[in-house]
Amino acid sequence: MIILFIIGLLVGAVSVIFALQNVAVVTVTFFSYQVTGSLALILSLAIAAGALVVILILLPEFIKNYFQYKGMKKENEKLAEELRKQKELAVFAKQVPATEEIISKIEDGVSDSGAQ
């Protein structure tokens, strides 16, 4: 976290130095529009416009990933609940006598009653 803070300070310092060294007035023409301002201001606006374009291009993917994450989270909760139920059934199955023992007891009871 401290590294990000230090990097932010360095980028801020470089930006201030850039702005102070590029105070020349320039005119930018786009179609019939003209904008006059310092070189640093014009370049900063161009960078901001580029960042905005990148965000708008990536926004649909971010939204898709968000909804996909939410769906997977719900599915994970459902599977965790199913696993919990299966574990409960496994514990219960260990407590119930084995099926072979029950069958042998039934067979013993049938053979005893047949002998009488």
C-alpha positions as CSV (number, residue, x, y, z in Angstrom):
1,M,0.0,0.0,0.0
2,I,2.8,2.4,0.8
3,I,4.4,1.6,-2.6
4,L,1.2,2.9,-4.3
5,F,1.4,6.0,-2.2
6,I,5.0,6.7,-3.2
7,I,4.2,6.0,-6.9
8,G,1.3,8.5,-6.6
9,L,3.6,11.1,-5.1
10,L,6.1,10.6,-7.9
11,V,3.5,10.9,-10.6
12,G,2.1,14.0,-9.0
13,A,5.5,15.6,-8.7
14,V,6.3,14.8,-12.4
15,S,3.0,16.3,-13.4
16,V,3.6,19.5,-11.5
17,I,7.1,19.9,-13.0
18,F,5.7,19.2,-16.5
19,A,3.0,21.9,-16.0
20,L,5.5,24.4,-14.8
21,Q,7.9,23.8,-17.7
22,N,5.2,23.9,-20.4
23,V,3.4,27.2,-20.0
24,A,3.6,28.3,-23.6
25,V,0.3,29.3,-25.1
26,V,-0.9,27.1,-28.0
27,T,-4.0,27.0,-30.1
28,V,-5.6,23.7,-31.0
29,T,-8.0,23.5,-33.9
30,F,-10.6,20.7,-34.3
31,F,-12.9,21.1,-37.3
32,S,-14.2,24.6,-36.8
33,Y,-13.5,24.8,-33.1
34,Q,-10.4,26.5,-31.7
35,V,-9.1,26.1,-28.1
36,T,-6.3,28.3,-26.8
37,G,-4.5,27.5,-23.6
38,S,-1.2,26.4,-22.1
39,L,0.5,23.4,-23.6
40,A,0.3,21.5,-20.2
41,L,-3.5,22.1,-20.0
42,I,-4.1,21.0,-23.6
43,L,-2.0,17.8,-23.1
44,S,-3.7,17.1,-19.8
45,L,-7.1,17.4,-21.5
46,A,-6.0,15.1,-24.3
47,I,-4.8,12.5,-21.7
48,A,-8.1,12.8,-19.8
49,A,-10.0,12.3,-23.0
50,G,-8.0,9.2,-23.9
51,A,-8.6,7.8,-20.4
52,L,-12.3,8.4,-20.8
53,V,-12.3,6.6,-24.1
54,V,-10.5,3.6,-22.6
55,I,-13.0,3.5,-19.7
56,L,-16.0,3.6,-22.1
57,I,-14.4,0.8,-24.2
58,L,-13.8,-1.5,-21.1
59,L,-17.1,-0.7,-19.3
60,P,-19.2,-3.5,-21.0
61,E,-16.6,-6.1,-20.1
62,F,-16.5,-4.8,-16.5
63,I,-20.3,-5.0,-16.3
64,K,-20.4,-8.5,-17.8
65,N,-17.7,-9.7,-15.3
66,Y,-19.6,-8.2,-12.4
67,F,-22.8,-10.1,-13.2
68,Q,-20.9,-13.3,-13.9
69,Y,-19.2,-12.9,-10.5
70,K,-22.6,-12.5,-8.8
71,G,-23.9,-15.6,-10.5
72,M,-20.9,-17.6,-9.5
73,K,-21.2,-16.4,-5.9
74,K,-24.8,-17.5,-5.8
75,E,-23.9,-20.9,-7.3
76,N,-21.1,-21.3,-4.8
77,E,-23.5,-20.6,-1.9
78,K,-25.9,-23.2,-3.3
79,L,-23.2,-25.8,-3.7
80,A,-21.9,-25.1,-0.2
81,E,-25.4,-25.7,1.2
82,E,-25.7,-28.9,-0.8
83,L,-22.3,-30.1,0.5
84,R,-23.4,-29.3,4.1
85,K,-26.5,-31.5,3.6
86,Q,-24.4,-34.3,2.1
87,K,-22.1,-34.2,5.1
88,E,-25.1,-34.4,7.5
89,L,-26.4,-37.4,5.6
90,A,-22.9,-39.1,5.7
91,V,-22.8,-38.6,9.5
92,F,-26.3,-40.0,9.8
93,A,-25.5,-43.0,7.6
94,K,-22.5,-43.9,9.8
95,Q,-24.9,-44.0,12.8
96,V,-27.4,-46.3,11.2
97,P,-26.5,-50.1,11.4
98,A,-25.1,-51.6,8.2
99,T,-27.6,-53.0,5.7
100,E,-25.9,-56.4,5.8
101,E,-26.4,-56.7,9.6
102,I,-30.1,-55.8,9.2
103,I,-30.6,-58.4,6.4
104,S,-28.8,-61.1,8.5
105,K,-31.0,-60.3,11.5
106,I,-34.1,-60.6,9.3
107,E,-32.9,-63.9,7.8
108,D,-32.1,-65.2,11.3
109,G,-35.6,-64.3,12.4
110,V,-37.2,-66.0,9.4
111,S,-35.2,-69.2,9.9
112,D,-36.0,-69.2,13.6
113,S,-39.7,-68.9,13.0
114,G,-39.6,-71.5,10.3
115,A,-38.0,-74.0,12.7
116,Q,-40.8,-73.8,15.2
